[in-house]
Amino acid sequence: MKARYPFFLSFLLVLSLLGGFVKGGQAMTTEEEIMLGKKAMEEIGKQLDVVRDLSLQVFVNRVGQSLANQVGPTPFQFNFYVFKAPDPNAFAIPGGYVFVTTGLLSLAENEPELAGVLGHEISHITGRHMARMMEKSKPLSILTLAAMIAGAIAGGGGKASQAAVAVGMASAESMMLKYTREIEAEADQNSLHLMTKTGYDPQAMVSFLKKMERYSLSNVPKYPSHLMDHPTLESRVSLLENLLLIEAKPPHPFPGMSHYRRIQMRASIEEGEPSTSINHFESLVKANPEDLDALFGLGLAFQKAGRLDKSIEVFQSASRVDSKDADLLRELGVAYFLAGRLDQSVQTLEPQSRNDDLKSVYFLGRAYQEKGDFERALKLFLRVKGEAENYIDLYSNLGSVYGRLGEKGLSHFSYGRYFELRGDKSNALLHYRTALRFLEGGGPEGGEAQRIIQELTEKK
């Protein structure tokens, strides 16, 4: 989904998935929104390359949850995802799902700017803007919309996909585009309030939109304003600057959670070619051999390329410059694990796991799993599950460890969750049904398995 069609495409994507579920002009309940969000997630997961780096996932989730905690009572459970795409973009779908691109993480200069984007998308969900737009719109051709979206996503924004989008936009004259401008303004205003209550400087929303405005001047084709679903960036900046004159200052500044430059590096390395990243960071290290950020990026780039000996060498060199840098030590421990040096991995990750660093906890668990200490591995994996319950790889590890401990019911339940998150319904159903045979008395997992089986069977 390109930056040139952000909310418009996500809105049409959800409409195309509805089929006969909701017709234009009819009200949608929150329960229907939640069901719709789950259905949309299945389709989006097939189209988007979701980032598997746990540090990036945890960082974005923690920023998002800090804002969502200020919303108050809501029927929606918020989930935040990062997917690989060079264009800066973000979108929300009903039910509490928020997506940002690696390109957006790279463009944002700091954590508050990211928070402004996430607050905006959270506000779309809590304001039930998708449901409101559907109630105002007329039924559209599902086939036309599906073809348009497939072209835009798979075509990468080329001429074919632009033509498809043009067709869709021509079909959207009945969609009350002015209404979307109003809800964008509402989402901006609500995001300001969420940022202030959380402790982020709301001025960051303005600074980020100005960055987007500069980006759009050189990257986005111009369309007549009546064909744009968003207000122009210039008008949004003007509105926010006026709102900031009356917005209260954050009573308690939010301390932040990470060195944001390294978040940008992670996003860039996840998205790009490893060889390009290696060349970039090697040039920075050559200019300053003690630049810890450059060494961090170079070690990660070597790790992404599978050159683990070089990655370990770089991280060891960096840790000699600063022996207390938690990011460097964590990635050194991960590189040790990936290289099969389990004892060194445990020795390096053990101290980091005590600092609530989930990636250290996860890879320490994997190291113990490989060493055959399944009890200790299980405790660590359950710690990760407590905060990152949608982390796909974790459930494969849990399934294996439970199996080794003789917990066949929990083992199959975990594998069922693993395949469910991957969108593999057949294998998910197989494992959930097998889990029920071993879960004595049902318990919470048995009840959950029965619910999911019923849901997946109905979807099939």
C-alpha positions in Angstrom: 0.0 0.0 0.0 1.7 3.1 -1.2 1.8 6.4 0.6 -0.2 8.0 -2.2 -3.4 6.0 -1.3 -3.1 5.3 2.5 -6.5 5.4 4.2 -8.4 5.1 0.9 -7.0 1.7 0.1 -7.4 0.3 3.6 -11.0 1.4 3.6 -11.7 -0.2 0.2 -9.8 -3.3 1.2 -12.2 -3.8 4.1 -15.2 -3.0 1.9 -14.1 -5.7 -0.6 -13.9 -8.3 2.1 -17.4 -7.6 3.4 -19.2 -9.3 0.5 -22.8 -9.4 1.7 -21.8 -8.9 5.4 -22.7 -5.2 5.6 -24.5 -3.1 3.0 -24.1 0.6 2.5 -26.5 2.6 4.6 -26.8 0.1 7.4 -25.4 0.5 10.9 -22.6 -1.8 12.0 -22.3 -3.1 15.5 -19.0 -3.2 17.4 -19.2 -7.0 17.3 -19.5 -6.9 13.6 -16.5 -4.6 13.4 -14.4 -7.0 15.5 -15.4 -10.0 13.3 -14.6 -7.9 10.2 -11.2 -7.0 11.6 -10.3 -10.6 12.1 -11.4 -11.5 8.6 -9.5 -8.5 7.1 -6.4 -9.6 9.0 -6.4 -12.9 7.3 -6.3 -11.3 3.9 -3.8 -8.5 4.8 -1.4 -11.1 6.2 -1.3 -12.7 2.7 -0.4 -9.4 1.1 2.0 -7.8 3.5 5.5 -8.8 4.6 5.2 -8.4 8.3 8.5 -7.8 10.2 9.6 -10.7 12.4 12.2 -8.7 14.4 10.9 -8.9 18.0 12.7 -5.7 19.1 10.8 -3.7 16.4 7.5 -5.3 17.1 7.9 -4.8 20.9 8.9 -1.2 20.5 6.0 -0.2 18.3 3.6 -2.2 20.4 4.8 -0.4 23.6 4.4 3.0 22.1 1.0 2.1 20.8 -0.2 0.6 24.0 1.0 3.6 26.0 -1.4 5.7 23.9 -4.3 3.1 23.9 -4.2 3.0 27.7 -5.4 6.6 27.7 -8.5 5.8 25.6 -10.7 4.7 28.4 -13.2 1.8 28.2 -13.4 0.4 24.7 -14.6 -2.9 23.2 -11.5 -3.1 21.0 -8.2 -4.8 21.8 -5.4 -3.0 20.1 -2.7 -4.8 18.1 0.2 -3.1 16.4 2.2 -4.4 13.4 5.2 -3.4 11.3 5.5 -4.4 7.7 8.2 -4.0 5.1 7.6 -1.2 2.6 9.8 1.7 1.7 7.0 4.3 1.6 6.0 6.0 4.9 2.5 4.8 5.6 0.1 3.7 8.3 -3.4 2.4 8.4 -6.0 1.0 10.7 -8.7 -1.6 10.2 -11.8 -2.3 12.4 -11.4 -4.2 15.6 -8.2 -2.6 16.8 -5.5 -3.5 14.2 -2.9 -0.8 13.4 -0.1 -1.1 10.8 3.0 1.0 10.1 5.7 0.6 7.5 9.4 0.3 7.9 9.5 3.4 5.7 7.5 5.4 8.2 9.8 4.3 11.1 12.8 5.5 9.0 11.1 8.9 8.2 10.1 9.6 11.8 12.8 11.4 13.7 11.9 10.3 17.2 9.5 8.4 19.3 6.9 11.2 19.8 6.6 11.5 16.0 5.8 7.8 15.7 3.3 8.2 18.7 1.5 11.0 16.7 0.9 8.6 13.8 -0.2 5.7 16.1 -2.5 8.0 18.0 -4.1 9.1 14.7 -4.8 5.5 13.7 -6.1 4.6 17.2 -8.5 7.5 16.9 -9.9 6.0 13.6 -10.7 2.8 15.5 -12.1 4.3 18.7 -14.1 6.9 16.6 -15.5 3.9 14.6 -14.8 5.9 11.5 -14.9 2.9 9.2 -18.4 2.0 10.3 -19.5 5.6 10.0 -18.2 5.7 6.4 -19.9 2.5 5.5 -23.2 3.8 6.8 -22.8 6.9 4.6 -21.7 5.0 1.4 -23.6 3.2 -1.2 -22.8 -0.5 -2.1 -19.9 -0.7 -4.5 -18.8 -3.4 -6.9 -16.8 -5.9 -4.9 -15.1 -7.3 -8.0 -14.0 -3.8 -9.1 -12.6 -3.0 -5.6 -10.9 -6.3 -5.2 -9.1 -5.9 -8.6 -8.1 -2.4 -7.8 -6.6 -3.4 -4.4 -4.8 -6.4 -5.9 -3.2 -4.2 -8.5 -2.2 -1.5 -6.0 -0.6 -3.9 -3.5 0.9 -6.5 -5.9 1.8 -3.9 -8.6 3.8 -1.8 -6.3 2.3 1.4 -7.4 3.3 1.2 -11.1 1.3 2.3 -14.1 -1.0 -0.7 -14.0 -1.8 -0.3 -10.3 -2.3 3.5 -10.8 -4.8 2.8 -13.5 -6.6 0.3 -11.2 -6.7 2.9 -8.5 -8.0 5.5 -10.9 -10.9 3.2 -11.8 -11.6 2.7 -8.1 -11.5 6.4 -7.4 -13.9 7.0 -10.3 -16.3 4.5 -8.7 -16.0 6.2 -5.3 -17.8 9.4 -6.1 -20.7 8.1 -4.0 -18.4 7.6 -1.0 -18.8 11.1 0.5 -15.1 12.1 0.3 -15.9 15.3 2.3 -16.9 13.0 5.2 -13.5 11.4 5.2 -11.9 14.8 5.5 -14.0 15.5 8.5 -13.0 12.3 10.2 -9.3 12.9 9.4 -9.6 16.2 11.3 -11.3 14.4 14.1 -8.6 11.8 14.3 -5.9 14.5 14.3 -7.5 16.3 17.2 -8.1 13.1 19.2 -4.5 12.1 18.6 -3.3 15.4 20.1 -5.3 14.6 23.2 -3.9 11.1 23.5 -0.4 12.3 23.1 -0.8 15.0 25.8 -2.4 12.5 28.3 0.4 10.0 27.6 3.1 12.6 28.1 4.3 13.0 24.5 4.9 16.5 23.0 2.0 16.9 20.6 4.1 19.3 18.6 5.7 16.2 17.1 2.5 15.6 15.1 3.2 18.8 13.2 6.8 18.1 12.7 6.1 14.7 11.2 3.4 16.0 8.9 5.8 18.6 7.6 8.2 15.8 6.8 5.4 13.9 5.0 4.7 17.1 3.1 8.3 17.4 1.9 8.3 13.7 1.0 5.0 14.0 -0.9 6.4 16.8 -3.1 9.0 14.6 -4.6 7.3 11.2 -4.4 3.5 11.5 -4.8 1.6 12.3 -8.0 -0.8 15.2 -7.6 -4.5 14.7 -7.9 -7.4 17.2 -7.8 -8.3 18.0 -4.2 -11.9 16.6 -4.7 -10.4 13.2 -5.5 -8.3 13.0 -2.4 -9.6 11.1 0.6 -7.3 13.0 3.1 -7.3 16.7 3.6 -4.1 18.1 2.1 -1.1 17.8 4.4 -0.8 21.6 4.4 -4.4 22.1 5.7 -3.8 19.4 8.3 -0.7 21.1 9.5 -2.5 24.5 9.7 -5.4 22.9 11.7 -3.0 21.2 14.1 -1.0 24.4 14.7 -4.2 26.2 15.6 -5.2 23.4 18.0 -1.8 23.4 19.7 -2.4 27.0 20.8 -5.2 25.8 23.1 -4.0 22.2 23.8 -2.6 21.7 27.3 1.0 20.8 27.8 1.8 17.2 28.9 1.7 17.3 32.7 4.4 14.5 33.0 6.7 14.1 30.0 6.9 10.5 28.8 10.4 9.2 29.3 10.6 7.2 26.1 11.9 3.7 25.8 14.7 3.5 23.3 17.5 5.1 21.3 15.3 5.9 18.3 18.2 6.1 15.8 18.7 2.4 16.3 15.0 1.7 15.7 15.5 3.5 12.4 18.5 1.4 11.6 16.5 -1.8 12.3 13.7 -0.7 10.1 16.1 0.2 7.3 18.0 -3.1 7.5 14.8 -5.1 7.6 13.5 -3.4 4.5 16.7 -3.2 2.4 19.3 -5.5 0.8 21.9 -6.7 3.4 24.8 -5.9 1.0 23.6 -2.3 0.7 23.3 -1.9 4.5 26.8 -3.5 5.0 28.4 -1.0 2.6 26.6 1.9 4.2 27.6 1.1 7.8 31.1 0.0 6.8 31.7 3.5 5.4 30.4 5.1 8.7 32.7 2.8 10.8 35.6 3.6 8.6 35.0 7.3 9.3 34.7 6.7 13.0 35.7 3.3 14.3 34.2 4.0 17.8 30.8 5.1 16.5 28.6 2.7 18.5 25.5 3.3 16.4 27.4 2.6 13.2 28.9 -0.6 14.8 25.4 -1.6 15.9 24.1 -1.2 12.4 27.0 -3.0 10.8 26.7 -6.0 13.2 22.9 -6.2 12.5 23.5 -6.0 8.7 26.0 -8.9 8.9 23.6 -10.8 11.0 20.8 -10.3 8.4 23.1 -11.4 5.7 23.9 -14.6 7.6 27.6 -13.7 8.0 27.5 -14.5 11.7 31.3 -14.6 12.3 31.6 -11.1 11.0 28.5 -10.0 13.1 30.0 -11.5 16.3 33.3 -9.8 15.5 31.7 -6.4 15.1 29.6 -6.7 18.2 32.6 -7.9 20.3 34.5 -4.9 19.0 31.6 -2.5 19.9 31.2 -4.0 23.4 34.9 -3.3 24.1 34.1 0.4 23.4 31.1 0.3 25.8 30.7 -2.9 27.9 27.3 -1.8 29.2 25.4 -1.0 26.0 22.4 -3.3 26.3 21.5 -3.2 22.6 25.0 -4.4 21.6 25.1 -7.1 24.2 21.7 -8.4 23.2 22.6 -8.7 19.6 25.9 -10.3 20.4 24.0 -12.9 22.4 21.6 -13.4 19.4 24.5 -13.8 17.0 26.1 -16.4 19.3 22.9 -18.4 19.4 22.5 -18.2 15.6 26.1 -19.4 15.2 25.4 -22.4 17.5 27.6 -21.1 20.3 25.0 -21.8 23.0 27.1 -21.4 26.2 28.3 -18.0 25.1 24.8 -17.0 24.1 23.4 -17.9 27.5 26.2 -16.2 29.3 25.6 -13.0 27.3 21.8 -13.0 27.3 21.2 -14.0 30.9 22.0 -10.5 32.4 20.0 -8.7 29.6 16.9 -10.9 30.2 16.6 -9.4 33.7 16.0 -6.0 32.2 12.6 -6.8 30.6 14.2 -7.0 27.2 11.9 -9.4 25.4 14.2 -10.3 22.5 16.9 -11.3 25.1 14.3 -13.3 26.9 13.1 -15.0 23.8 16.6 -16.0 22.5 17.7 -17.1 25.9 14.7 -19.4 25.9 15.7 -20.7 22.5 19.3 -21.3 23.7 18.0 -23.3 26.7 15.6 -25.2 24.4 18.6 -26.2 22.2 20.5 -27.2 25.3 17.6 -29.5 26.4 16.6 -27.5 29.5 12.9 -27.4 28.6 11.6 -26.3 31.9 13.7 -23.1 31.9 13.0 -22.5 28.2 9.2 -22.7 28.9 9.3 -20.1 31.7 11.1 -17.7 29.4 8.8 -18.3 26.4 5.8 -17.7 28.7 7.3 -14.3 29.7 7.5 -13.3 26.1 3.9 -14.5 25.5 2.7 -12.2 28.3 3.5 -9.1 26.2 4.0 -10.4 22.6 1.1 -12.8 22.3 0.9 -12.4 18.5 4.5 -13.2 17.9 4.2 -16.1 15.4 7.5 -17.9 15.9 7.0 -18.1 19.7 4.2 -20.7 19.3 6.3 -23.1 17.3 8.8 -23.0 20.2 6.0 -23.5 22.8 4.6 -26.4 20.8 8.0 -28.1 20.7 8.8 -27.5 24.4 5.4 -28.6 25.7 5.8 -31.7 23.6 9.2 -32.5 25.1 7.7 -32.0 28.6 4.8 -34.5 27.8 2.1 -31.8 27.7 0.5 -33.1 24.4 -2.6 -31.0 24.7 -0.8 -27.7 25.2 1.7 -28.8 22.6 -1.0 -29.2 19.9 -2.8 -26.1 21.1 0.4 -24.0 20.6 1.0 -25.5 17.2 -2.7 -24.7 16.4 -2.0 -21.1 17.3 1.1 -21.0 15.2 -0.7 -22.2 12.1 -3.7 -20.0 12.8 -1.4 -16.9 12.9 0.2 -18.0 9.7 -3.2 -18.2 8.0 -3.0 -22.0 7.5 -6.5 -23.0 8.6 -6.2 -26.7 7.7 -3.2 -27.4 9.9 -4.6 -25.1 12.6 -7.8 -27.1 12.8 -5.9 -30.4 12.8 -3.9 -29.3 15.9 -6.7 -27.7 17.8 -8.9 -30.8 17.3 -6.0 -33.0 18.4 -5.4 -30.7 21.5 -9.0 -31.3 22.6 -8.3 -35.1 22.9 -5.5 -34.5 25.4 -6.8 -31.5 27.4 -8.4 -33.2 30.3 -11.5 -31.4 31.6 -11.1 -28.8 28.9 -9.7 -25.9 31.0 -9.2 -22.4 29.5 -7.2 -23.8 26.6 -9.9 -26.4 25.8 -12.6 -23.8 25.7 -10.4 -21.5 23.6 -9.7 -24.4 21.2 -13.4 -25.2 20.8 -14.2 -21.5 20.1 -11.4 -21.2 17.5 -12.5 -24.5 15.8 -16.0 -23.2 15.5 -14.8 -19.9 14.2 -12.4 -21.4 11.6 -15.0 -23.9 10.5 -17.6 -21.2 9.9 -15.0 -19.2 7.9 -14.2 -22.2 5.8 
